[in-house]
Amino acid sequence: MSNDYYETMEINRNATDADIKKAYRRLALKFHPKRNREPGSSQKFTQLGEAYDVLSDPRKKATYDKFGEEGLRGGIPLEFASDGAWSSKYVYHGNPDQTFKEFFGGDNPFADFYTNDVPLQFGGLQPQVPKTQDSPIERDLYLSLDDLFHGCTKKIKISRRVMNDDGCTSSIKDKILSIDVKPGWNEGTRITFPKEGDQGPNSIPADIVFIVRQKTHPLFVRHNNDLIYKAKITLEMALTGFSVDVQTLDGRLLSVPINDIVHPGYQKVLSGEGMPLSKNPSQRGNLIITFDLEFPKKLSAERKYLIKQALSFKA
């Protein structure tokens, strides 16, 4: 079921950060299960927690405003995630009490509030529980084959909630994370930034984990540490020999002679011309040249006769 977070918070889409906080404060106190026993109040309280979790975070809010709930939960489309940017896949942690306590800053959130409403019944404060760390936040890091061949540095800006000096309130601040991409990193390599997630008074910030995703390359296909290059050739070339020119990732032009008869499945392997090994960049995998044989669409009778004569020749 889709959620309209603005409708849940009873605010319009032009609401400021102060408006969002004011709305959450009012509605969370109104529908908290400890003071509201009406049917549906617990569900409303959970919806408010998720809505505030999204709208109070500039990154999540911007994603929701532009791409809707589908984009928020499914991730930003790949065309908006180039040049090292990462796409987010949002899942609410499902604990509205955690959101409530982080907002009000304490295990007994109602302690500092005195209202004219019906007195709240708590049955005593609970002992403080040990802090637990939030689940890791995983983001995709899209890199080109050239980035993974040479290595590079990627700067990524994140927005996160940081506790203020008073230890109770928090604010949103940006931070730049720097990733030194090593030559030869593979698809799926994980880069972890410990405890760089949102801060809260009663939890340990989550680790932020970037996962390397390799972009497609127009010339090469990567297989582990090998690079595969496919050359298109004619039947004449396959039978009589030719050379293949390959522009390497480090800017060299290789002219590779092919003197064998090229048959289906034939490959030319050039040792040490592939990707650097991540654990030993001075060593490299192989460059494997495969061939896409193009047959003529039609032949005249004369050409068929000449080919037959040539192929039937016995030395």
C-alpha positions in Angstrom: 0.0 0.0 0.0 1.5 3.4 -1.0 2.0 6.1 1.5 1.6 9.9 1.1 4.0 11.1 3.8 2.8 14.7 3.5 -0.8 13.6 4.0 0.2 11.4 7.0 2.0 14.4 8.6 -1.0 16.7 7.7 1.3 19.2 5.9 1.7 20.4 2.4 4.7 19.8 0.1 6.1 23.3 0.7 6.5 22.6 4.4 9.8 23.7 5.9 12.0 21.6 8.2 10.5 23.5 11.2 6.9 22.7 9.9 7.8 19.0 9.6 9.2 18.9 13.2 6.2 20.8 14.6 3.7 18.4 12.8 5.5 15.3 14.0 5.7 16.6 17.6 2.0 17.3 17.7 0.8 14.1 16.0 3.3 11.7 17.7 2.2 12.9 21.1 -1.4 12.6 20.1 -1.3 9.1 18.7 1.4 7.6 21.0 0.0 4.2 22.1 0.7 5.0 25.8 -1.8 7.8 25.7 -4.1 6.9 22.8 -6.0 3.6 23.1 -8.3 4.3 20.2 -8.3 1.7 17.4 -5.9 2.5 14.6 -3.7 4.8 16.8 -0.8 2.4 16.9 -0.9 2.0 13.1 -1.0 5.8 12.7 1.9 6.2 15.1 4.0 3.8 13.0 3.0 5.7 9.8 4.1 9.0 11.4 7.4 7.5 12.4 8.1 6.4 8.8 6.9 9.7 7.4 9.1 11.7 9.7 12.1 9.4 9.0 11.8 10.3 5.3 10.8 14.0 5.4 13.3 15.0 8.0 16.2 13.7 6.0 17.1 16.0 3.1 18.4 13.2 0.9 15.4 10.9 1.4 13.0 13.8 1.1 14.6 14.9 -2.2 14.4 11.4 -3.6 10.8 11.0 -2.5 9.8 14.4 -3.9 11.4 13.7 -7.3 10.8 10.0 -7.8 8.0 9.1 -5.4 7.8 6.1 -3.1 8.8 3.8 -5.9 12.0 5.6 -6.4 12.7 5.9 -2.7 12.2 2.2 -2.1 13.6 0.9 -5.4 16.6 3.2 -5.7 17.4 6.2 -7.9 17.4 5.3 -11.6 20.9 4.4 -12.9 21.1 7.5 -15.2 21.0 9.6 -12.1 23.7 7.5 -10.4 26.7 8.1 -12.7 30.1 9.5 -11.9 30.3 7.9 -8.5 26.9 8.9 -7.2 25.0 6.3 -5.4 21.4 5.1 -5.5 19.5 4.6 -2.3 17.0 1.8 -1.5 15.0 2.9 1.5 13.6 0.5 4.1 12.1 1.9 7.3 13.5 0.2 10.3 10.0 -0.5 11.6 10.5 0.9 15.1 8.4 4.0 15.6 9.4 4.2 19.3 13.0 4.6 18.2 12.1 7.5 15.9 10.0 9.0 18.8 12.8 8.7 21.3 15.4 10.1 18.9 13.2 13.1 18.3 12.5 13.8 21.9 15.9 12.7 23.2 15.3 10.2 26.0 14.1 6.8 27.1 11.1 8.5 28.8 10.1 10.9 26.1 7.2 12.4 28.0 9.2 13.3 31.1 9.8 16.9 29.9 6.3 17.6 28.7 3.5 18.8 30.9 0.1 19.2 29.2 -3.5 19.7 30.2 -4.5 16.4 28.7 -5.2 13.2 30.6 -2.2 12.2 32.7 0.1 9.6 31.1 0.4 6.2 32.7 3.9 4.6 32.4 4.3 2.3 35.4 7.8 3.5 36.1 10.9 4.1 34.1 12.6 1.1 32.5 16.3 0.5 33.1 18.5 1.9 30.3 19.2 -0.8 27.8 22.6 -1.1 26.1 23.0 0.8 22.9 22.8 -1.4 19.7 24.2 -0.5 16.3 21.8 0.2 13.4 22.0 -2.1 10.4 24.6 -1.3 7.8 23.4 1.1 5.0 24.5 -0.3 1.6 24.9 1.9 -1.5 26.0 1.0 -5.0 29.1 2.7 -6.3 29.2 2.6 -10.2 32.7 2.7 -11.7 33.9 2.6 -15.2 36.3 -0.1 -16.4 38.9 2.6 -16.8 38.5 3.6 -13.2 39.0 0.0 -12.1 42.0 -0.4 -14.4 43.9 2.7 -13.4 42.5 3.4 -9.9 41.0 6.8 -8.9 39.6 8.7 -6.0 35.8 9.3 -5.7 34.4 12.0 -3.4 30.8 11.3 -2.3 28.7 13.7 -0.2 26.3 12.2 2.3 23.7 13.9 4.5 23.3 12.5 8.0 21.8 13.3 11.3 24.4 14.4 13.9 23.8 14.9 17.6 24.2 18.5 18.9 26.4 19.4 21.9 23.4 19.1 24.3 23.3 15.4 23.6 19.5 15.5 23.1 18.7 17.4 19.9 20.2 16.7 16.5 20.7 18.4 13.1 21.3 17.4 9.5 24.9 17.9 8.3 26.8 17.1 5.1 30.0 15.1 5.0 32.4 14.2 2.2 33.5 10.6 2.1 36.7 9.8 0.1 37.1 6.4 -1.6 40.5 5.5 -3.0 39.7 3.0 -5.8 42.5 0.5 -6.2 43.5 -0.8 -9.6 42.0 -4.2 -10.2 39.0 -4.0 -7.8 36.3 -6.4 -8.7 32.6 -6.1 -9.0 31.1 -6.6 -5.5 34.1 -5.1 -3.6 32.8 -3.6 -0.4 34.1 -0.3 1.1 33.0 0.3 4.7 32.9 3.6 6.6 32.3 2.6 10.2 29.6 4.5 12.2 29.0 7.2 9.5 25.2 6.7 9.6 22.6 8.8 11.4 23.5 9.5 15.1 20.9 9.1 17.8 20.9 9.3 21.6 20.1 5.7 22.1 21.8 3.9 19.2 25.2 3.4 17.6 25.4 4.9 14.1 25.2 2.4 11.3 28.2 1.6 9.1 27.9 2.9 5.5 29.0 0.3 2.9 29.6 1.1 -0.7 29.5 -1.9 -3.1 31.4 -1.6 -6.4 29.2 -2.0 -9.5 31.0 -2.0 -12.9 29.7 -0.1 -15.8 29.6 -1.7 -19.2 32.5 -0.9 -21.6 32.1 -0.4 -25.4 35.1 -2.6 -26.3 35.9 -5.0 -23.5 34.0 -7.5 -21.4 35.7 -8.3 -18.1 35.9 -11.9 -16.7 37.7 -11.9 -13.4 41.1 -10.5 -14.2 40.8 -11.1 -18.0 39.6 -8.8 -20.7 37.7 -10.2 -23.6 37.7 -8.3 -27.0 35.5 -9.5 -29.9 36.7 -8.8 -33.4 34.5 -9.0 -36.5 36.1 -10.7 -39.4 35.1 -12.0 -42.9 35.4 -15.5 -44.2 38.2 -14.4 -46.4 40.1 -13.1 -43.4 39.5 -16.3 -41.4 41.0 -18.4 -44.2 43.9 -16.3 -45.3 45.1 -14.5 -42.2 45.0 -10.8 -41.0 45.9 -8.6 -38.1 43.7 -7.2 -35.3 44.3 -3.7 -33.9 43.3 -3.3 -30.2 43.3 0.0 -28.3 44.3 -1.0 -24.7 43.0 0.7 -21.6 46.4 2.2 -21.0 46.4 3.9 -24.4 48.6 1.6 -26.4 47.7 0.2 -29.8 48.3 -3.5 -30.2 48.6 -5.0 -33.7 48.0 -8.7 -33.3 48.8 -10.9 -36.3 46.5 -13.9 -36.9 48.2 -16.5 -39.1 46.0 -19.5 -38.1 42.8 -20.4 -39.8 40.1 -19.0 -37.6 37.5 -21.7 -36.7 34.5 -21.5 -34.4 35.7 -21.2 -30.8 39.2 -20.0 -31.8 40.8 -17.5 -29.4 44.0 -15.5 -29.3 45.4 -15.1 -25.8 47.8 -12.3 -25.0 49.3 -12.8 -21.6 49.7 -9.9 -19.2 47.4 -7.5 -21.2 44.3 -7.8 -19.0 43.3 -6.2 -15.7 45.7 -5.5 -12.8 45.4 -8.0 -10.0 44.0 -6.1 -7.0 46.4 -7.8 -4.5 49.4 -7.3 -6.8 48.8 -4.6 -9.4 52.2 -5.2 -11.1 50.7 -8.4 -12.4 47.9 -8.5 -14.9 45.4 -11.0 -16.3 45.1 -11.9 -20.0 43.6 -10.2 -23.1 41.5 -12.7 -24.9 40.5 -12.0 -28.5 37.5 -13.8 -29.8 36.1 -13.6 -33.3 32.7 -13.0 -34.8 32.9 -14.6 -38.2 30.6 -12.9 -40.9 29.7 -15.2 -43.8 28.8 -13.7 -47.2 25.0 -13.4 -47.7 25.3 -14.7 -51.2 27.8 -16.0 -53.8 27.8 -16.2 -57.5 28.2 -19.5 -59.3 31.7 -18.5 -60.4 32.8 -17.6 -56.8 31.3 -20.9 -55.5 33.3 -22.8 -58.1 36.5 -21.0 -57.2 36.1 -21.6 -53.5 35.3 -25.3 -54.2 38.5 -25.5 -56.3 40.5 -23.8 -53.6 39.3 -26.0 -50.8 39.6 -29.2 -52.7 43.3 -28.5 -53.6 45.7 -31.1 -52.2 49.3 -30.1 -51.5 
